[in-house]
Amino acid sequence: MNEPDKRRHTRIKHAARIRVLTPPGVPVIVNMRDFSESGLFLFSGGNEDAVKVGDIVEVNTLEFEDAPVQKAVVVRVEAGKGFAVEFIEV
């Protein structure tokens, strides 16, 4: 039996390059798998060791210049796949 989806917002599949500024301020470029109103899932490209659950990161898309930077917290890390971040309301 499958566990029900507990997500608050619908996920939208979308490929985009995302810059993640990880502690202690190291930029990592990854690809986004999907997004929702509350967060993103990012393919790690082998960089999942760059973050851990609870880390505060900054994310922004590289799809256009001057994209806003959003603070987020890492909420899940999937070895060999990537990590999920949830936006922090400021």
C-alpha positions in Angstrom: 0.0 0.0 0.0 1.4 3.4 -0.9 1.7 6.1 1.7 -0.5 9.2 0.9 1.3 12.3 -0.4 1.7 14.6 2.6 2.9 17.6 0.6 1.0 20.9 1.1 1.4 22.1 -2.5 1.3 20.5 -5.9 4.7 19.8 -7.5 5.4 21.1 -11.0 8.1 19.3 -13.0 10.5 21.8 -14.5 14.1 21.6 -15.5 16.2 24.6 -14.6 19.8 25.3 -13.5 19.9 26.5 -9.9 22.7 28.1 -7.9 22.8 26.9 -4.3 24.9 28.8 -1.8 25.7 26.2 0.8 27.3 26.7 4.2 30.0 28.1 4.5 29.1 30.1 1.4 30.2 27.6 -1.3 28.2 27.9 -4.6 27.0 24.7 -6.2 25.2 24.6 -9.5 22.6 21.8 -9.7 19.5 21.0 -11.9 16.0 21.3 -10.5 13.6 18.4 -10.9 10.5 20.0 -9.7 9.2 22.9 -7.6 6.1 23.9 -5.6 4.9 27.0 -3.8 6.9 25.9 -0.8 10.2 24.5 -2.2 12.4 22.7 -4.7 13.8 19.3 -5.3 17.3 19.5 -6.8 19.3 16.8 -8.5 22.7 16.7 -6.7 24.9 15.6 -9.5 27.0 13.9 -6.8 26.9 17.1 -4.6 24.5 15.8 -2.0 27.4 15.7 0.5 27.5 19.6 0.1 24.4 19.9 2.3 22.7 18.1 5.2 19.2 18.3 6.7 18.8 21.5 8.6 21.3 23.5 6.6 20.2 27.0 5.6 21.0 27.7 2.0 20.3 30.4 -0.6 18.9 29.4 -4.0 18.3 31.2 -7.2 17.6 30.3 -10.8 20.2 30.8 -13.5 17.5 31.0 -16.2 17.6 34.8 -16.2 19.8 37.6 -14.9 19.1 39.2 -11.6 16.9 36.4 -10.4 15.8 36.9 -6.8 17.7 34.9 -4.1 15.5 32.9 -1.8 16.6 31.5 1.6 15.6 27.8 2.2 16.2 25.0 4.6 17.3 21.5 3.5 14.5 19.2 4.5 15.6 15.9 2.8 18.7 14.4 1.3 18.4 11.3 -1.0 21.8 9.7 -1.5 22.6 9.4 -5.2 19.7 11.6 -6.2 19.5 15.0 -4.7 18.0 17.1 -2.0 14.8 18.9 -1.2 14.6 22.5 0.2 11.7 24.4 1.7 11.6 28.1 1.3 11.9 30.2 4.5 9.3 32.9 4.9 11.1 36.2 5.8 
